Amino acid sequence: MERPQRRWLMGVSIPLLAVLAGWASPSDAEMYVAGQLGYTIPNGLSNVKGTGPTAGQSTSDLDQLNSPLFGFKVGYFFAGLPWLGIEGDFYYTTPHVKQQLVERVVIPPPVNLRQTAIAPGFHMTYMNGTANLIARYPGKRFQPYAGGGVGLAYGRISGVQTFQVGTGRPVTDSQSDMSVVFNALVGSRFFLTKHVALFGEYKYTTTSFDFGGNVLIKADYTAHNLVGGVSFHF
């Protein structure tokens, strides 16, 4: 794992785990950890605009490929309010951008010079860490729930074909960015035993990235995520 990714994971997980550990005691209602697997269905990179020397230029939305998702969760439900809890949600996915036909605004209005070209695809790595507030029906077997929260997203794009500023030479670049992310989710959990449950979940993610270097673009990222997994409660 690269150093920026390690910093991201430590930055979002250690404070939350410390808080949960501080709350936990033998009399507390419930804590849990869970593993999750699923599928990311991105809406594509939208509102794609140039930055720095390319400010004023824009590109039509960039379609992305669906991608497997994996991650983990850690959560706590309050003793006095068993229907209310807080959860740390961490996952990794790779919604790569595919080769496609795009329209670029090279010179903005009033000139409004546009060109159409085939844009090569490039790789994208996405890591998401959010602290979610969860409301559930505290049934013994079946527990539907919903929630949402805020956190940090790490995005890295690589293999991007750009032109070097000043020389006009084609180059392949990689850039990363970290930004605030918002998350909304709904799901249900079914207990196989008192301490083991299966769950299924839908979550919606939205954030924005600003990539520098020779890439010089910023864009919005939104995605639908379908996940399932096993949770262990104690």
N, C-alpha and C positions, 0 to 999 in steps of 0.2 A: 504494500500500500504506500502511495506517495506521501511525502511529508505534509503537504497541505491537507490531504484527506485525513491523515492521522490527527492533525490539529483540529479539523472540523469535528471529528468523532469525539475527541476528548472535550472540546469546547461545549458540545451540546449534551453529552451524556453524563459527565462527572458531576456538574452542579445538580442535575435532576436526581441522580442516584443518591447524592448526599442528602438532598431534601427528603427523599422517600425513606432513607435510612434513619433520619432524624425523627420522622413521624412514627416509624414502626415500633411496636412493643407487643408483648404477648396478648394484651387485651384489645389490640386493634382488630377491626372487622375483617380486613382482607388485603393481602398483597398478591401480586401475580407476576410471572414472567411468561413470555410467549415467543414462539418462532413463527414466522410468516413467509409464505411463498405466494406468488401471484403473477399478474400481468399488467403492464402499463400500456394504456392506449392514449398516446399524446394527441393533443389538438394541433400540434405543429408550433413552430416558433412564429409568433405573430408580432405585428408592429415593429418590423425589422428596420432599423435606421442606422445610418452611418454616424461615427463619432470622430472627433479630432479633424484631420484634413478632409474626411469624407462627410462631415456634418452637412445636413441638407439633403443628402442622398437617401433613398429608401428602396426596399425590395419587397416584393409580394411575399405572402406567408410561405414559410418553408415546411413542407410536409416531413413528418418523422415516421420512423418504423415502430411498430409495436415491439415491446421488449419484456422478457421475464423480469421479475422483481423478487428480491429476497431481503429479509431483515429480521428485526426482533422488536419486542415491546416489553415495557416494565410499567406496572401500575399499582395504584393504591385506592381502595374505597374506604371512605370515612366510617368510623365506628358508629357515630351518632346519626349519620346520614348514609345508610347503606346503598342508596340509589345514586349517590354522587361520588365521583372519583376524579383522579388526575392520572394521566398516562403519558409516558415517553414513547414515541413512535419513531423508529429508525429504519430506513430502507435504502437499497441501492438498485439502480436500474440503468439501462443503456439505450435510450431512445434516439438512435442514430438518425441523422438527416440523410435522406436518399437523393440520388441524382434526379433533377427535375428541371422543367422549363420555368423560368422566373421572368418577371418584368421588373426592371430597375428604373427608378427616377434618377437620372444622372445629374440633371440640372433642375432644381425645384422651380415651381411657379414664380414669376409669370412666364418664364421660358418653357418650363415643363417638358424638358427633353427626356424621352423614355427610350429604352432599348430592351429587347427580348433576347434572352440567351439561355443556353443549357448550363445550369450550375452543377458542378460535381458534388457528389455527396461527401459527408465527413462524419467522423465518429463523435458521439456525445456521451459523456459519463455524468450521471446525476445521483447525488446523495441527499437524502432528506432527513431532517431531525426536528420534530415538533413536540411541544408540550401541549397536550389536549385536555380539555375539560370534558368529562364523560358523564352522561346521565343514562341510567339503565332501569329496567324493571328487575328488581332483585329476586327473581324466582329461584326455586331450588334446582330446577332442571334447565329451563329455557329462559334466557335473558336477552331480549332485544335491547339495543342501545344506540345512542347517537351522540355526536359531539363535534368539537372543533377546537382549533388552537393556532398557535403561531410558533415559529422556530427559525432555523437557518437551513438554507439550501446551498449545496456546492455543485457547481456546474463546470465541466471541462469539455472543450471542443478541441479535436485534434485532426490533422490531415486536411486543414482548411487551405484551399488554394487562393492566394491573394497576390497582390502586386506590391513590391517593396516601395515604400514612400521615398521619393527622390530619384529613384533609378527606373521605376516602371518594370523591373524584372519580376517574373512570376516566382513566388516562394510558397512553401508549405509551412503553415504555422500552427501552433497549439497555444491556447490561452484558457485561463480559468477565472472564475469569479465566485464570490460568496454573497448571498443576499438574504433578505427576510422572506419567509415563505408562509403562506396561510393554508390551512388544511381544514376540510370538513368531511365528516364520515358518518356512516350508518351501518349497522351490522347486527348480528345475533350470535349468541353463544349457547351451546348445548353441553351440559355436564354429563360425561360418561361415568364418572365417580365423583366423590365429594371434592377431590383435588385436581381432577383432570377434565378439561373441556375442549371441544372442537368449536371453531368460530369461522364465520364467513363475513366479509366486509367489503363495502365500497367506499372509496375516499377520493375526494377531488382536491387537487393541488394547484396553486397558482403562485407564481413568483416572476421576477424580472432579472435578467443578467445584463451586465455591461462588460464586454470583452475588449481588452486593449491590445497592445502590441501591434502587429501588422493586420490583425483581424478587423479592428476598428468598427465593431457593430454592437448594438444593444438590441434586446428583443425580450418579449414576454413569453413565458413558458407556462402552459396549463396542461393538465393530464387527468384522465380517469384511471383509477387503479382498482382492480378486482383482486382480492387476496383471501387466503384461507390459512388456517394454521391450528396449532395445539397450544393451549395455555395451561400453566400449572399454578394452582392457587394454594396459599397457605396463610 
